[in-house]
Amino acid sequence: MHCPKRDKLRPSDLLQVYRILRKAFGHQQWWPGDTPLEIMVGAILTQNTAWTNVEKAIRILKAAKKLSMRGLRGISRRTLARLIRPAGYFNVKADRLKSLMDFLVREYRGNINRMRAETIGVLRGKLLGVKGVGPETADSILLYALNKRSFVIDAYTRRIFSRHGLAAHDLDYEKWQAIFEAALPRDTGLYNDYHAQIVRVGKDHCRKTPRCGACPLNSFFEGIKNNKILCK
């Protein structure tokens, strides 16, 4: 048997990477949130901050009885900014939350079921037109709040997989996403948990200064580099 040598990850390896992570970490039960609206709010608040800070802001919104479409639309930007202060960039994020709520009312009469019924291509395009909603935030809303099949690409994804040669770190978002969506079964549950697994291994191991020794992917990646897993 001829076994071609290679020293980097290929798209065909991505499902095996997921299986290794799932076995190591178990299902991640993402996204934490009691309602689709709460998940949408979290997708805005988590921009450029740690999730622990988002949790604090969401607890404050709940305590103030403002974590609803009516509540978020009915308070001033200044008051909203004060409530979400733990999430950082609170003035910017208050403005973005207001824009998202206005969008929901304008396009779907505030009805998330109407929003969910929209085709994914049309809805994604509309979301990207909302102030402060970029591709990662849009896809997080689509996947986690609306259960639509759209793979989320984040900083951890780029870091982990560019380090192992899948694609260049600075490849644009849509091309990164296309690699994953072409390689994986078209399954919303898989997309959901895979992204969560990536976040887990990124936080625990594939940091800016990597901690490879105990990473569950370490032996797999080393096997690729040493051409030991190609001819099973």
C-alpha positions in Angstrom: 0.0 0.0 0.0 1.3 3.4 -0.9 0.9 6.0 1.8 1.5 9.6 0.6 3.3 11.7 3.2 1.9 14.9 4.6 2.6 17.0 7.6 -0.6 19.0 8.0 -4.2 18.7 8.8 -6.7 18.1 5.9 -10.4 18.8 5.7 -11.0 15.1 5.7 -9.5 14.9 9.2 -12.1 17.3 10.7 -14.7 14.7 11.7 -12.0 12.7 13.4 -10.9 15.8 15.3 -14.5 16.2 16.6 -14.7 12.6 17.7 -11.5 12.9 19.7 -12.7 16.1 21.4 -16.2 14.7 22.1 -14.7 11.6 23.7 -12.4 13.7 25.8 -14.8 16.4 26.9 -18.3 15.0 26.5 -21.1 17.0 24.9 -20.8 20.7 25.8 -24.5 21.5 26.0 -24.2 24.8 24.3 -25.3 27.6 24.0 -26.0 28.5 27.7 -29.3 30.5 27.7 -32.9 30.0 28.7 -34.5 31.4 25.6 -33.6 32.2 22.0 -33.7 35.9 22.9 -31.3 35.4 25.7 -28.9 33.6 23.4 -29.1 36.5 20.9 -28.3 39.0 23.7 -25.4 36.8 24.8 -24.1 36.7 21.2 -23.8 40.5 21.3 -22.5 40.7 24.8 -19.7 38.1 24.3 -18.0 40.2 21.6 -14.4 41.0 22.9 -15.0 39.7 26.4 -15.0 36.5 28.4 -18.2 34.6 28.9 -18.0 35.0 32.7 -18.5 38.7 32.2 -21.5 38.1 29.9 -23.0 35.9 32.6 -22.8 38.7 35.1 -24.5 41.1 32.7 -27.3 38.7 31.9 -27.9 38.1 35.6 -28.2 41.9 36.1 -30.7 42.2 33.2 -32.8 39.3 34.6 -32.8 40.8 38.1 -33.9 44.1 36.6 -36.6 42.3 34.6 -35.3 43.7 31.4 -34.3 40.5 29.6 -37.2 40.6 27.2 -37.9 42.3 23.9 -40.2 44.7 25.6 -37.8 45.3 28.4 -34.8 45.9 26.1 -36.7 48.2 23.8 -38.4 50.1 26.7 -35.3 51.3 28.5 -32.9 54.0 27.5 -29.5 53.3 26.0 -27.9 54.9 29.0 -29.8 52.6 31.5 -29.1 49.5 29.3 -25.4 50.4 29.2 -25.3 50.6 33.0 -27.0 47.2 33.4 -24.6 45.5 31.0 -21.5 47.2 32.3 -19.7 43.9 33.4 -19.6 42.8 29.7 -17.3 45.7 28.8 -17.7 48.1 25.9 -21.1 48.7 27.4 -22.1 51.8 25.5 -21.2 50.2 22.2 -23.0 47.0 23.1 -26.1 48.8 24.4 -26.4 50.5 21.0 -26.0 47.1 19.3 -28.6 45.5 21.4 -31.0 48.3 20.6 -30.3 47.9 16.9 -30.9 44.1 17.1 -34.2 44.6 19.0 -35.3 47.2 16.4 -34.5 44.8 13.7 -36.5 42.0 15.3 -39.6 44.2 15.5 -39.2 45.8 12.1 -38.6 42.6 10.2 -40.5 40.0 12.2 -42.9 42.0 14.4 -40.9 40.8 17.4 -41.8 37.2 16.7 -38.8 34.9 16.8 -40.8 32.0 15.2 -41.3 34.3 12.2 -37.6 35.0 12.2 -36.8 31.2 12.4 -39.1 30.6 9.4 -36.9 32.8 7.2 -34.6 30.9 4.8 -31.0 30.9 6.2 -29.5 32.8 3.3 -31.9 35.6 3.5 -31.8 35.8 7.3 -28.0 35.8 7.4 -27.9 38.6 5.0 -30.4 40.6 7.0 -28.5 40.0 10.2 -25.3 41.1 8.7 -27.0 44.4 7.9 -27.7 45.0 11.6 -25.3 47.4 13.3 -22.6 45.5 15.2 -23.5 42.1 13.8 -20.6 40.5 12.0 -20.3 37.0 10.6 -19.4 35.3 13.8 -22.3 36.9 15.7 -24.7 36.3 12.9 -23.8 32.6 12.7 -24.0 32.3 16.5 -27.5 33.6 16.4 -28.5 31.4 13.5 -27.0 28.2 15.0 -27.6 28.6 18.7 -30.7 30.7 18.9 -32.6 29.6 15.8 -31.2 26.0 15.3 -30.1 26.8 11.7 -27.2 25.1 10.1 -24.4 27.6 10.0 -20.9 26.8 11.3 -19.4 29.4 13.6 -15.8 30.5 13.0 -14.1 32.2 15.9 -10.6 33.2 17.0 -10.1 29.7 18.6 -10.9 28.0 15.3 -8.4 30.1 13.4 -5.7 29.6 16.0 -6.1 25.8 16.5 -6.5 24.8 12.8 -4.0 27.3 11.3 -1.3 26.0 13.7 -1.8 22.6 12.2 -1.9 23.7 8.6 -5.5 23.4 7.7 -5.6 27.0 6.3 -3.9 30.3 6.8 -4.9 32.2 9.9 -5.8 35.3 7.9 -8.0 33.4 5.3 -11.3 35.3 5.2 -14.3 34.1 7.4 -16.4 32.8 4.6 -13.6 30.6 3.3 -12.9 29.2 6.7 -16.5 28.4 7.1 -16.7 26.8 3.7 -13.9 24.4 4.7 -15.8 23.1 7.7 -19.2 23.0 6.0 -17.8 21.1 3.0 -16.0 18.5 5.2 -18.7 17.8 7.8 -22.1 16.1 7.7 -24.8 18.8 7.3 -26.1 18.4 10.8 -27.1 21.3 13.1 -26.3 19.3 16.3 -22.8 18.5 15.1 -22.1 22.1 14.1 -23.4 23.2 17.5 -21.2 20.9 19.6 -18.2 21.1 17.4 -17.9 24.8 17.8 -18.3 24.3 21.6 -15.6 21.7 21.6 -13.3 24.1 19.7 -13.9 26.7 22.4 -13.1 24.2 25.1 -9.8 23.0 23.7 -8.9 26.6 22.8 -9.4 27.8 26.3 -7.8 24.8 28.0 -4.9 24.1 25.7 -4.5 26.0 22.4 -3.8 29.4 24.0 -1.6 32.1 22.6 1.1 30.1 24.4 0.0 26.6 23.7 -0.3 23.8 26.3 0.1 20.9 24.0 1.2 18.2 26.5 -2.3 17.3 27.9 -4.3 18.3 24.8 -6.5 15.4 23.7 -5.6 16.2 20.1 -1.8 16.1 20.7 -1.2 12.5 19.7 -3.4 12.8 16.6 -1.6 15.9 15.4 1.8 14.4 16.1 0.7 11.3 14.2 -0.1 13.5 11.1 3.3 15.2 11.4 5.1 11.8 11.6 2.9 10.2 9.0 1.8 7.5 11.4 -2.0 7.6 10.9 -2.3 7.6 7.1 -2.5 3.9 6.4 -4.8 2.3 8.9 
